[in-house]
Every structure is written in structure tokens, then in C-alpha cells.
Amino acid sequence: MTLCFVFFGHTPSSIASVRIIVLAVGRLRPPYADDTQHYLKMLARHARVEMIEVRQEERVTGRIPQRAFVSLLAREGEQFDSLSFARFLEDRRQAGRDVCFVIGGPLGLQLEDVDHRFSLGPLTLPHQLARVVLLEQLYRGHKILAGEPYHY
């Protein structure tokens, strides 16, 4: 019996049918760009992930896909451990909605009309590092859902 079967009550399934969009303000610079590419490559066998970068002055809301579940990364948002984040991803898959994670730039981002607020923890991270951490957690969550080993 796999961890996924015991934890989620069903056999492992792919969430590749749901698109995950990471919409971020600002451009990635080294070394974060390399780390982002690394996680995008590893995620490719588990999920359809798109990265969208917008300039600070662009309207972020105009780039959010219609009908997507929108999760804004925010210090005051919900915090997860790895297993509960995997459950969050599975719930989105079951709902059949694309998920759009929105990351603000160095000055943050205030969006009022979102479905969810998500915190990577109480520490303030540079916005470029937040992208890398989010992608790593997406990869870890997908490994959990696939019943594959992951590091605690």
C-alpha cells in the first residue's frame, strides 16, 4: 500500500489534466532562473506547469486565466506542511479547475478578488526565491500524490 493510497483514500492519479500557472511580477535573474528551470523540468512528468512573468506596471489581473482557482502568495495566507499541500493540489485536481499561483514583486501585490491566500511561512522571502520554493513544493506535492518517495 502506498502513502498516497493510505493518505488520500484512493490510488495515485495524475493531476496533469489540471494546468498550474505561476504568474509572477518581475523577471528572474541568476541564480534563481537556473533553479526554476530545474524544477520545471522535474515537474514536467507530473504536471502541466506554465510560468508567466509580467512587468511591475502590467495589470496582473488581466493575465489570470478565466475560471482558474487563484492562490495569492501572501504572508498572512494559509500555511501547509507537505502532506496537506499535496491534499490541496489533489482537491484542485478533483475540482477540475486550473490553479494560478500569483507572486508579487519586491513591493508585494495586493489582489482582493482571489480564491485563496497561501503563505510559504512566516519569513519574508525575496520574490525570486519564492518562485523557486513554490516550484519545489509543487514538485514535492506531486511526488506525494504519485506515491513516490520524497524527502521529509
C-alpha positions as CSV (number, residue, x, y, z in Angstrom):
1,M,0.0,0.0,0.0
2,T,1.4,3.4,-0.9
3,L,1.4,6.5,1.1
4,C,-0.9,8.1,-1.4
5,F,-3.5,5.3,-1.1
6,V,-3.5,5.4,2.7
7,F,-3.5,9.2,3.0
8,F,-5.9,10.1,0.2
9,G,-8.2,7.1,0.2
10,H,-7.6,6.2,-3.5
11,T,-4.9,5.0,-5.9
12,P,-2.4,7.5,-7.1
13,S,-3.6,9.6,-10.0
14,S,-2.0,12.2,-12.3
15,I,-3.1,15.8,-11.9
16,A,-1.7,16.5,-15.3
17,S,-5.2,17.3,-16.5
18,V,-5.2,20.4,-14.5
19,R,-2.9,23.2,-15.6
20,I,-0.8,25.0,-12.9
21,I,0.1,28.6,-13.7
22,V,2.7,30.5,-11.8
23,L,2.1,34.2,-12.5
24,A,4.9,36.3,-11.2
25,V,5.8,40.0,-11.2
26,G,9.3,40.7,-12.4
27,R,11.9,38.8,-14.3
28,L,14.0,36.0,-12.9
29,R,17.7,36.6,-12.7
30,P,20.6,34.1,-12.0
31,P,20.9,32.0,-9.9
32,Y,17.1,31.7,-9.5
33,A,16.5,31.3,-13.2
34,D,18.5,28.0,-13.2
35,D,16.8,26.7,-10.2
36,T,13.4,27.5,-11.7
37,Q,14.3,25.6,-14.9
38,H,15.5,22.7,-12.9
39,Y,12.1,22.3,-11.0
40,L,10.1,22.9,-14.2
41,K,12.0,20.1,-15.9
42,M,11.4,17.7,-13.0
43,L,7.7,18.7,-12.7
44,A,7.1,18.1,-16.5
45,R,6.5,14.4,-16.0
46,H,3.9,15.1,-13.2
47,A,2.0,18.3,-14.2
48,R,1.4,20.9,-16.8
49,V,3.1,24.0,-15.4
50,E,3.3,27.4,-17.1
51,M,5.4,30.3,-15.9
52,I,4.1,33.8,-16.8
53,E,6.1,36.9,-16.0
54,V,4.7,40.3,-16.1
55,R,6.3,43.7,-15.6
56,Q,5.5,45.6,-12.4
57,E,3.3,48.1,-14.2
58,E,1.2,45.5,-16.1
59,R,-2.2,44.6,-14.8
60,V,-1.7,41.2,-13.2
61,T,-5.5,40.5,-13.1
62,G,-5.6,40.6,-16.9
63,R,-3.2,37.7,-17.1
64,I,-5.0,35.4,-14.7
65,P,-6.8,32.7,-16.8
66,Q,-10.6,32.8,-16.6
67,R,-12.2,30.3,-14.2
68,A,-8.8,29.4,-12.6
69,F,-8.6,28.9,-8.9
70,V,-6.4,31.8,-7.8
71,S,-4.0,31.5,-4.9
72,L,-2.1,34.6,-4.0
73,L,1.2,34.1,-2.1
74,A,0.8,36.3,0.9
75,R,2.5,36.4,4.3
76,E,-0.9,36.2,6.1
77,G,-2.1,33.2,3.9
78,E,-2.7,29.6,4.8
79,Q,0.4,27.6,5.7
80,F,0.7,23.9,4.8
81,D,3.0,21.0,5.6
82,S,4.0,18.8,2.7
83,L,1.2,16.3,3.0
84,S,-1.5,18.9,3.4
85,F,-0.2,20.8,0.4
86,A,-0.4,17.6,-1.6
87,R,-4.0,17.3,-0.4
88,F,-4.7,20.9,-1.5
89,L,-3.3,20.1,-5.0
90,E,-5.4,16.9,-5.2
91,D,-8.5,18.9,-4.2
92,R,-7.9,21.3,-7.1
93,R,-7.5,18.4,-9.5
94,Q,-10.8,16.9,-8.3
95,A,-12.5,20.2,-8.8
96,G,-11.1,20.2,-12.4
97,R,-10.0,23.9,-12.3
98,D,-6.7,25.2,-13.4
99,V,-4.7,26.7,-10.5
100,C,-3.0,30.1,-10.8
101,F,-0.4,30.9,-8.1
102,V,0.3,34.7,-8.1
103,I,3.6,36.0,-6.7
104,G,4.1,39.8,-6.3
105,G,7.3,41.6,-7.0
106,P,9.7,43.3,-4.5
107,L,6.9,45.6,-3.3
108,G,4.4,42.8,-2.9
109,L,1.0,42.7,-4.6
110,Q,-2.5,43.4,-3.3
111,L,-5.3,41.5,-5.0
112,E,-8.7,41.4,-3.4
113,D,-10.6,39.0,-5.6
114,V,-8.7,35.7,-5.1
115,D,-9.9,32.3,-4.0
116,H,-7.1,31.6,-1.6
117,R,-4.1,33.2,0.1
118,F,-1.1,30.9,0.5
119,S,2.0,31.5,2.8
120,L,5.3,29.8,2.3
121,G,5.9,30.6,6.0
122,P,6.4,33.5,8.4
123,L,9.7,34.6,6.9
124,T,9.7,37.1,4.1
125,L,11.4,35.7,1.1
126,P,12.8,37.6,-1.9
127,H,10.2,37.3,-4.6
128,Q,12.5,35.4,-7.0
129,L,13.3,32.8,-4.3
130,A,9.6,32.4,-3.5
131,R,9.2,31.2,-7.1
132,V,11.8,28.5,-6.6
133,V,10.4,27.4,-3.2
134,L,6.9,27.3,-4.7
135,L,8.1,25.1,-7.6
136,E,9.9,22.8,-5.2
137,Q,6.8,22.4,-3.1
138,L,4.7,21.7,-6.2
139,Y,7.2,19.0,-7.2
140,R,7.2,17.5,-3.7
141,G,3.4,17.6,-3.6
142,H,3.2,15.8,-7.0
143,K,5.7,13.1,-5.8
144,I,3.5,12.5,-2.7
145,L,0.4,12.2,-4.9
146,A,2.2,9.8,-7.2
147,G,3.1,7.6,-4.2
148,E,6.8,8.2,-5.0
149,P,9.5,8.7,-2.3
150,Y,10.2,12.2,-1.2
151,H,12.4,13.7,1.5
152,Y,10.8,14.9,4.7
